[in-house]
Structures are given as structure tokens and as C-alpha cells.
Amino acid sequence: MTIKSVFKKIKKNVRNFFLDESGGNLVEYALLIGFALFIFFILVGVITSLLDWTLSLSDDFFQLIGGIIF
């Protein structure tokens, strides 16, 4: 088996995979994983922004209380 025939076989298999009308399991799983990662990063972004917001509120509160007491 030569290298040329191996590449030809790989090219044929890849072409058949992408030209297949029915969605393969690999494509479906890749889309599901991509969507899950997208949602995960959105949730992480929202949670970190909420944590930053509460931290800034507590800093402002302590600066206000420190200005009144001292």
C-alpha cells in the first residue's frame, strides 16, 4: 500500500462523510458540545460580573462608612 493510495482513501472517506445527507453522530455531538460550552461561558461571564458588582458595592459601602466614622 503506497502513501498515495492511503491519502486517496482518506480523501474519499472525508468526502463521503461531508456529502452524506444524514447527520452523523460525530457532527451532532460536536454541535451539542459547542452549544454547551457557549452556554457555560455565558453563565461564567454573568456570575463573574455579579461577583464584581457585589465587590464594588461592598467597597463603596466601607468607604462611605469609613468617611462617616473617621
C-alpha positions as CSV (number, residue, x, y, z in Angstrom):
1,M,0.0,0.0,0.0
2,T,1.5,3.3,-1.1
3,I,1.2,6.6,0.5
4,K,-0.7,7.9,-2.5
5,S,-3.3,5.3,-2.1
6,V,-3.7,5.9,1.6
7,F,-4.2,9.6,1.0
8,K,-6.7,8.8,-1.8
9,K,-8.6,6.5,0.6
10,I,-8.7,9.2,3.4
11,K,-9.8,11.8,0.9
12,K,-12.6,9.6,-0.3
13,N,-13.8,8.8,3.2
14,V,-13.7,12.5,4.3
15,R,-15.6,13.5,1.1
16,N,-18.2,10.8,1.7
17,F,-18.6,11.9,5.3
18,F,-19.3,15.5,4.4
19,L,-21.5,14.7,1.4
20,D,-23.7,12.3,3.4
21,E,-27.3,13.7,3.7
22,S,-28.0,12.3,7.2
23,G,-26.2,14.0,10.0
24,G,-23.6,11.7,11.6
25,N,-23.3,11.2,15.3
26,L,-20.0,12.9,15.4
27,V,-21.4,16.1,13.9
28,E,-24.3,16.1,16.3
29,Y,-22.1,15.5,19.3
30,A,-19.8,18.3,18.2
31,L,-22.7,20.7,17.9
32,L,-24.0,19.8,21.3
33,I,-20.6,20.2,22.9
34,G,-20.1,23.5,21.2
35,F,-23.5,24.8,22.4
36,A,-22.9,23.5,25.9
37,L,-19.5,25.4,26.0
38,F,-21.2,28.5,24.7
39,I,-23.8,28.4,27.4
40,F,-21.2,27.6,30.0
41,F,-19.1,30.6,29.2
42,I,-22.1,32.9,29.1
43,L,-23.1,31.7,32.6
44,V,-19.5,32.1,33.9
45,G,-19.4,35.6,32.5
46,V,-22.7,36.5,34.2
47,I,-21.6,35.1,37.5
48,T,-18.2,36.8,37.5
49,S,-19.9,40.1,36.6
50,L,-22.3,39.7,39.5
51,L,-19.4,38.9,41.9
52,D,-17.6,42.0,40.7
53,W,-20.7,44.1,41.1
54,T,-21.2,43.0,44.8
55,L,-17.5,43.5,45.5
56,S,-17.7,47.1,44.2
57,L,-20.8,47.7,46.3
58,S,-19.1,46.5,49.4
59,D,-16.0,48.7,48.7
60,D,-18.3,51.7,48.2
61,F,-20.2,50.9,51.5
62,F,-17.0,50.6,53.5
63,Q,-15.6,53.8,52.0
64,L,-18.8,55.6,52.9
65,I,-18.9,54.2,56.5
66,G,-15.1,54.9,56.9
67,G,-15.7,58.5,55.8
68,I,-18.5,59.0,58.3
69,I,-16.7,57.3,61.3
70,F,-13.3,58.7,60.8
